[in-house]
Amino acid sequence: MNIEELKKKFLVDTDVAKERFEDLLANMLQHCVVDKKGTVHINDAKMGALKKVKLVLAARYLASKLDGAISASVTAAEITTSTGLPDKQVHARAKDAVDSKFAVTVKPGTYLAVPHKIEPFLDSLQPPAAKK
């Protein structure tokens, strides 16, 4: 291939990013919704604690891209509200998310999902209806 053919394949329309974002949102809707206050409502109550924490972090990140009033960073207290997990367990699972490079600590007790980790995480989840 010559440079012009490679350029056409490599430099894409901004619609590609929009389509990927739409796909992420569609995938996210299988697992949760976010209200206007930023509280994440998880569909699968039986989901494991670490997955719940990661889901809250991912959902808030995506919600912040749709509504500037919703912060992408999430406090431990907000994770507790969204997951129903005890505070100590939230801190431990949030630390696990940070240790696995899924999230970063913005300041003590406040976390932010790493954007490029969201899609693989969502792909790893089965929708609640698909579980047996």
KAWO-V228451 format. One record per pair of residues at least 6 apart in sequence whose ideal C-beta (glycine too) atoms are under 6 Angstrom apart, sorted by the first residue. I is the first residue (numbers start at 1). J is the second residue. D is the distance in whole Angstrom. If there is no record, write none. Layout:
BEGIN
((I/J/D) (I/J/D))
END
This chain:
BEGIN
((27/122/5) (28/59/6) (28/62/6) (30/127/4) (31/43/6) (31/55/6) (31/125/6) (32/40/5) (32/41/6) (32/42/5) (32/43/6) (32/55/6) (32/59/5) (33/41/5) (34/40/5) (34/59/5) (34/63/4) (38/70/5) (39/81/6) (39/82/6) (40/56/5) (40/59/5) (40/82/4) (42/52/6) (43/128/5) (44/128/4) (49/85/6) (49/89/6) (49/93/5) (50/93/5) (50/96/6) (52/83/4) (53/79/6) (53/93/4) (53/94/6) (53/97/6) (54/97/6) (54/102/6) (54/121/6) (56/79/5) (56/82/5) (57/74/6) (57/103/5) (57/111/6) (57/113/4) (58/113/5) (58/118/5) (60/72/6) (60/74/5) (61/72/5) (61/113/4) (63/70/5) (64/70/5) (64/72/4) (72/112/6) (73/106/5) (73/110/5) (73/112/5) (74/111/6) (75/109/6) (75/110/5) (76/90/5) (76/91/6) (76/109/5) (79/90/5) (80/87/6) (80/90/5) (94/111/5) (97/103/4) (98/105/6) (102/117/5) (103/111/5) (103/113/5) (104/112/5) (106/112/5))
END
